[in-house]
Amino acid sequence: MNFSVMNDDCCSDGVCKNNGNNNNNATTELRAKSKGSIHEFFRHVKSLYAAALGIEILCITAAEIGENTGLYVLGFNHIGIPFAYAMGYLLATFTTFVTILGRYKYASGDRIDGCCSVLEQDTSKDFLSNVVTTFKNFGMGLRKLKELPKQPNLREILKTSLVILVTAETACIITAETVDLIFYKHAIYLSIPLALLAGAFTVVAPEAYRKMKKQKE
């Protein structure tokens, strides 16, 4: 019996070659889409960053003051570092809570806006305007503290504020404190601006990603 041998030339210049071209085209398209998505993401980050810096500057500054005070008093050691983290977080939590109260109008029954929802509203404002607004809200929040126990919806106010602090602010504060700790012994004057930039980015990134996904839908 004679067996005919199949010609494999098709694999060199036929289907296999076409498959290779298709795979290359698919890879190129995938890279282009990925690059476009990254560009779109950072475009949204850029548009939100000024508002985030303005809103977060008081919170992160409080975290930096608390952390650096703890490190200065107890030293850069296994006791001082956890204590400094706690001091920074507690002070930042207090200032953030007071600022949230300043944005909340008791009489109107409005819900408390989270940081990320405020970013959407304040993108039209520049950095300086957002800083001024944040400090105004902080001042109003301090005045509202004495009225807080009298509010009938006190539980709802505290619950909403706690959710905002845990979901939107904790990552911001911890990131800022960690960056500050990394650069603390090398360049303290560099660590604080870097901590501010990194902390604000953790607030901006989820909102930028949400906007990017929403546009694609």
N, C-alpha and C positions, 0 to 999 in steps of 0.2 A: 504493500500500500504506500502510495506517495502522499505525504502531508505537505500542504502548501504553507509557507511561512508568511504570517501577516506582516505587512509593511508598517513600520512605526513612524513613517515620515509625517503622518498626520499630527503626531505629538510635537514634532519639531516646527511645523509650519501651519498647523491647522488649529484644532480645537484648543490644544494646550496653550498655544501662543495667545489665542484670543482670551482664554481664561486669565493668563498672566496680565494681559493688557487691561482686562476688566478689573482685576484685583488692584492694579496700580491706580486705575481711575477712581475706584471706590476709596482707596486709601487717601488719594489726593483730595477727594471731595470731603472725606471725614476730617482731614486736617484743616481744610478751609473752613468747614462749619465750626470746628473747635476753636480755631483762631478768631472767627467772627463772634462766637459766644463770649470768649474772653474779652474781646474788644468792647462788646456791648455791656458786659458786666462792669468793666472799669469806667465806662462812660457814665453809667448810673452812679457808681461810687463817686466820681468827680462831681456830679450834680448835687449829691446829698452831703458831701463832706463838710462844706462850710456850715451848713445847718447843724450837723452832728457836733462839730467842734464847738460851736457856740452854745449848744445845749449841754454838752458833756463837760465843758471846761471847769465848771464849779464842782461837779461830782469827782472828776479825776484829780483836780487840785486838792480837794479834801482828802482823797485817798493818799496822795503823795505826801501831804503834810503829816497825816497820821502815821504812815509807814516810816518816813524818814525820822520822825520824832522818836518812834519806838526803837529804831536802829541806833539812833544817837544816844539814847538813854541806856539801853541794855547791851548794845554792841552787836556786831555782825557775827552771831554765834547761834547755836542750836536753841537757845532760849529767846534771844532777841528777834530772830527772824519770824517765828510763829506769832510772837506777841505783836511785832510790827505789822504783819499781815492783818491781824485781828483789829488793831487800832485803825489802820487805814480803811478797812472794810466798814467798820462801825461808823466812823466819821463820814465816809462817803454815803453810806446808807441813810444817815440822818439828813444830810444836805439834800440828797435826792428826794427823800420823802417830803421834806419841807417845800422843795421846788414843785413837786407834784401837787401838793396842797394849794400852792399859789396859782396853779393853772385851773383849779377846780372851783366852780361857782356853786356855793351851797344853795343859794336861793333859786337858781334856774333849774336845778335838778340834773345838770349835765353830768355825764359819766366822765371819769378821769381818763385823760388821754395818755396812752403809753408813749414812750420815747420814740418808737418807730413810727407811730401814727403822726406825731408832731413833726417828724422829719419831712413827711409828705406835704404838710401844710406850710412849712417854713423854708422850702427850697428857693422861693422867690426872694428871700431876704439874704443880705450878705452876712459875713461872719460877725462884724461888729454889732449889727442890729440884733442878731441872735444872742450874743453875749449880754447885751443890755437887757433884752427880754428875760433871759435866764435869771439875772440878778434881781430884776423887778419881781419876778415870780417867787424867788427865794425870800425877798423882803415881805411880800404879801403872805407867803406861807408862814413866816414867823409870827406875823400878827394873827393869823388864823388858828395857830396852835391853841390859844386860850379858849377859842370858841369850839374846838373840836369835841370835847366831852359832851357838849350840849346838843350835838347833832343827832337827830333820830336815826339817821342812816349811817351811824358811826361804824358798824360792823362791815357794811358794804365798802365804805371808804378805805378802811384798813385792809380788807381782803384784796381789793383791786390794787392798792398801792403795793402790797406784798407780792402779788403776781407780777407786776411790772418790775419790781426790784429783783426778783428771782430770775425771771425770763430775759429781761432786756438789759439789766444793769450789772448783774453778777459777773458775767463774762467780761464786760468792759472793765470793771474794777480789778478783777483778778489778773487780766492781761496787763493792765497798766502797772499794777504792783510788781508783777513778775519781770517785766521789761526794766522797771526801775531798779529792781534787786540785781539783775544781771549786770547792769552798768554802774551800780552804786559805788563800788570801790575803784572804778576806772575813771569815770567822769560824771560826777553828780549833776553838773550843769547840762550835760548832754542827755542824761537819763530821763529827766523830767519832760523835756519836749518829745523825746521818743515814746515815752509812756503815754503821753497825751495823744499822739498820732496813732499809736497801736490800739489804745483803748477806744478811740472814736471809730477806728476801722471795724472793730468787732460789732459795733452798733450799726454801722452803715452796710456791712456785707450782707446780712440776711435781708435787709430791705431792698438792696440793689438786686439780689438774686430773685426776690419775689416780683419785682417790677419787670425784670427780664423775662421770667416765665409767663407773666401775665400778658406781655406783648405778643408772645409766640402763640398764645391760645386763640 
